[in-house]
Amino acid sequence: MKKYNKIGIVVADVMEYLPLEEYAVKNGGEKTTVFSKKAVAFKNNGVSVIAVNCLIGKVNAAFITAALIDLGCDLILNFGLSGGIGEASMGKFVIPNEFLEHDFDMTVLGYKTCEKPDQPDYVYYIDEEIFSVAKSVFPDAVSGTAVCGDKFITSKKDADFFQNEFNATTCDMETAAIASVCHFGDIPFCMLRRISDGASEETVDDYRDMNENKGNILLDGFMKLLNAFC
């Protein structure tokens, strides 16, 4: 497997980011900023790593991903919590192998759902070698499609549509934006998500409980993934 010189990590939610920042600082890392966003730079097995708390949403995730690529990162990783669809039940890890934006909709003009005019590449795929490495670390992780949009999904009707239309196993608010920037920047990427809720009417309480009480499970899982690329 290719060795990476500098790895960028995009983390949306501050509750997901802070444990990584604390770990990095305890291990010699330094706090910094990237486009005014909180960040921490550290070494992991000799590889330079910079993690940024981009904050929630596609725009935040996209411009921070672009900034990390501009800073010389040759691999982009992401971790966090996501809504589960189908077999991706609460507590499971998910490593999606394709990504799309469920809230991009020009069907009224005759396009397919999520299709972008003059852009044949609107579904983004993880590199096969990257995916193989990630799955070797998490053999039980659910794969499939991650659908992404600037909407917190709290409807089983929406979840069922995503599953039927796109074979979706998870939904979130950042991954397809990260994948898009990496695709057009020709930079490999990988996302590890832990399912916090069922993307249904009980989602809000489930998400809050997981977000506030997840302990080190998410960070420990992500560090296994990071170590696989360092």
TILUM-239144 format. One record per residue (C-alpha): z, y, x negated. Coordinates in steps of 0.1 Angstrom, whole numbers, padded with zeros to 4 digits, always signed. Example, Ala and Ser with C-alpha at 12.3 -4.5 7.8 and 13.67 -1.06 7.14 Angstrom:
BEGIN
+0078-0045-0123
+0071-0011-0137
# end
This chain:
BEGIN
+0000+0000+0000
-0007+0035-0011
+0022+0055-0027
+0028+0089-0012
+0036+0120-0032
+0052+0140-0004
+0062+0130+0031
+0067+0154+0059
+0089+0146+0089
+0086+0164+0122
+0117+0162+0144
+0118+0180+0178
+0152+0179+0193
+0181+0195+0173
+0204+0166+0182
+0179+0142+0166
+0174+0164+0135
+0210+0173+0125
+0220+0137+0115
+0190+0136+0091
+0199+0170+0077
+0235+0160+0071
+0223+0128+0054
+0198+0146+0032
+0223+0173+0021
+0250+0147+0013
+0223+0130-0009
+0214+0162-0029
+0189+0177-0004
+0187+0215+0002
+0184+0233+0034
+0153+0256+0038
+0130+0269+0065
+0093+0263+0074
+0079+0291+0096
+0115+0301+0105
+0123+0265+0116
+0153+0247+0101
+0142+0223+0074
+0157+0202+0046
+0140+0190+0014
+0153+0159-0004
+0142+0130-0025
+0141+0094-0012
+0135+0067-0037
+0120+0093-0059
+0095+0106-0033
+0097+0142-0022
+0105+0146+0015
+0107+0176+0038
+0120+0173+0073
+0116+0202+0099
+0133+0207+0132
+0101+0219+0150
+0119+0222+0184
+0105+0206+0216
+0069+0209+0228
+0033+0203+0217
+0027+0237+0202
+0058+0236+0181
+0050+0201+0169
+0013+0210+0161
+0019+0241+0140
+0047+0226+0120
+0026+0195+0113
-0002+0218+0101
+0023+0237+0079
+0036+0205+0064
+0000+0194+0055
-0005+0228+0040
+0026+0223+0019
+0010+0192+0004
+0024+0164+0025
+0001+0133+0024
+0020+0114+0051
+0035+0127+0083
+0063+0108+0101
+0081+0115+0134
+0111+0101+0151
+0131+0108+0182
+0138+0097+0218
+0111+0089+0244
+0107+0078+0280
+0099+0041+0284
+0071+0028+0305
+0066-0009+0314
+0081-0033+0289
+0096-0004+0268
+0131-0005+0282
+0161+0016+0273
+0173+0011+0237
+0141-0004+0224
+0121+0010+0195
+0085+0020+0200
+0058+0024+0174
+0027+0036+0193
-0007+0028+0179
-0026+0053+0200
-0018+0088+0214
-0032+0111+0240
-0023+0143+0259
-0017+0134+0296
-0015+0170+0307
-0050+0179+0295
-0070+0178+0327
-0105+0190+0333
-0114+0163+0358
-0124+0190+0383
-0154+0197+0360
-0164+0161+0358
-0145+0150+0327
-0123+0120+0324
-0085+0124+0325
-0075+0138+0290
-0111+0141+0279
-0118+0174+0259
-0152+0191+0261
-0172+0188+0229
-0145+0167+0213
-0153+0130+0213
-0120+0123+0195
-0093+0130+0220
-0075+0097+0217
-0058+0094+0183
-0051+0061+0165
-0027+0052+0138
-0041+0039+0106
-0041+0001+0106
-0023-0003+0073
+0003+0022+0083
+0008+0004+0116
+0011-0030+0098
+0038-0017+0075
+0058-0001+0103
+0056-0033+0124
+0067-0054+0094
+0099-0032+0095
+0103-0034+0133
+0086-0066+0144
+0101-0063+0179
+0091-0027+0184
+0068-0021+0214
+0034-0007+0206
+0007+0006+0229
-0002+0041+0240
+0021+0071+0237
+0012+0098+0263
+0023+0133+0255
+0026+0165+0275
+0046+0196+0280
+0064+0181+0310
+0096+0161+0311
+0087+0130+0331
+0111+0122+0359
+0088+0104+0383
+0081+0067+0386
+0048+0077+0402
+0037+0095+0371
+0049+0066+0349
+0030+0041+0369
-0001+0062+0366
+0002+0065+0328
+0007+0027+0326
-0023+0019+0348
-0046+0045+0335
-0038+0044+0297
-0018+0013+0291
+0010+0036+0282
+0044+0023+0270
+0061+0056+0263
+0059+0093+0271
+0071+0123+0251
+0064+0159+0244
+0052+0160+0208
+0035+0129+0194
-0002+0134+0205
+0000+0170+0191
+0011+0157+0158
-0015+0129+0159
-0042+0154+0167
-0035+0176+0137
-0032+0147+0114
-0065+0132+0127
-0084+0164+0120
-0066+0169+0087
-0073+0134+0076
-0036+0127+0070
-0020+0094+0080
+0009+0095+0104
+0034+0072+0120
+0059+0077+0148
+0091+0058+0156
+0107+0064+0190
+0137+0050+0207
+0136+0047+0245
+0162+0068+0261
+0152+0065+0298
+0128+0050+0322
+0107+0080+0330
+0119+0078+0366
+0142+0097+0390
+0173+0086+0369
+0157+0100+0337
+0178+0131+0333
+0212+0114+0332
+0199+0085+0311
+0184+0109+0285
+0215+0131+0282
+0237+0101+0277
+0214+0086+0250
+0209+0120+0233
+0246+0128+0232
+0259+0093+0223
+0232+0076+0203
+0253+0074+0171
+0234+0065+0140
+0211+0039+0156
+0181+0063+0156
+0186+0077+0122
+0193+0042+0106
+0162+0029+0122
+0141+0058+0109
+0155+0055+0074
+0143+0019+0073
+0108+0032+0082
+0110+0060+0056
+0121+0036+0029
+0090+0014+0037
+0068+0043+0026
+0088+0054-0004
# end
